């Protein structure tokens, strides 16, 4: 188990070193020519629906439930 903890420790140290190096490179590029830096997010962007769109979706789902319940009664 010690091998794994040592490996994880080494990887974390390497990640910090690479992050610091990238920061220095970004500073150099900005000084030379200027770049736009973007922040990457790790999550998916949630789709946004209008109130009318949500209402249509909800009505359609209620209709499906109603149809399913009617089929179960028979």
C-alpha positions in Angstrom: 0.0 0.0 0.0 3.0 2.3 0.6 3.8 2.1 -3.1 0.5 3.6 -4.0 0.6 6.4 -1.4 4.1 7.3 -2.6 3.0 7.3 -6.2 0.0 9.5 -5.4 2.3 11.9 -3.5 4.7 12.0 -6.4 1.9 12.7 -8.8 0.5 15.6 -6.7 4.0 17.1 -6.5 4.4 16.9 -10.2 1.0 18.4 -10.8 1.9 21.4 -8.7 5.2 21.8 -10.5 3.4 21.7 -13.9 0.8 24.1 -12.8 3.4 26.6 -11.6 5.3 26.2 -14.9 2.1 26.8 -16.9 1.5 30.0 -14.9 4.9 31.2 -15.8 4.4 30.5 -19.4 1.0 32.3 -19.4 2.7 35.4 -17.9 5.4 35.3 -20.6 2.9 35.0 -23.4 0.8 37.8 -22.0 3.9 40.0 -21.8 4.9 39.2 -25.4 1.6 39.4 -27.2 -1.3 39.1 -25.0 -3.6 36.2 -25.0 -7.1 35.6 -23.8 -7.2 33.0 -21.1 -10.3 31.0 -20.6 -11.4 29.0 -17.6 -12.5 25.5 -18.4 -15.3 24.2 -16.3 -15.6 20.5 -15.5 -19.4 20.2 -15.6 -21.9 20.1 -18.3 -23.9 23.2 -18.9 -27.6 22.7 -18.0 -30.0 23.3 -20.7 -32.3 26.2 -20.1 -35.9 26.1 -21.1 -38.5 28.8 -21.2 -41.5 28.6 -18.8 -43.7 27.7 -21.8 -41.3 24.9 -22.8 -41.2 23.5 -19.4 -45.0 23.6 -19.2 -45.3 21.7 -22.5 -42.8 19.1 -21.3 -44.7 18.7 -18.0 -48.1 18.5 -19.8 -46.7 15.8 -22.1 -45.4 13.8 -19.1 -48.7 14.1 -17.3 -50.4 12.7 -20.4 -48.0 9.8 -20.5 -48.7 9.0 -16.9 -52.4 9.3 -17.4 -52.2 6.9 -20.4 -50.1 4.4 -18.3 -52.4 4.5 -15.4 -55.4 4.0 -17.7 -53.7 0.9 -19.2 -52.9 -0.5 -15.8 -56.6 -0.3 -14.7 -57.8 -2.4 -17.6 
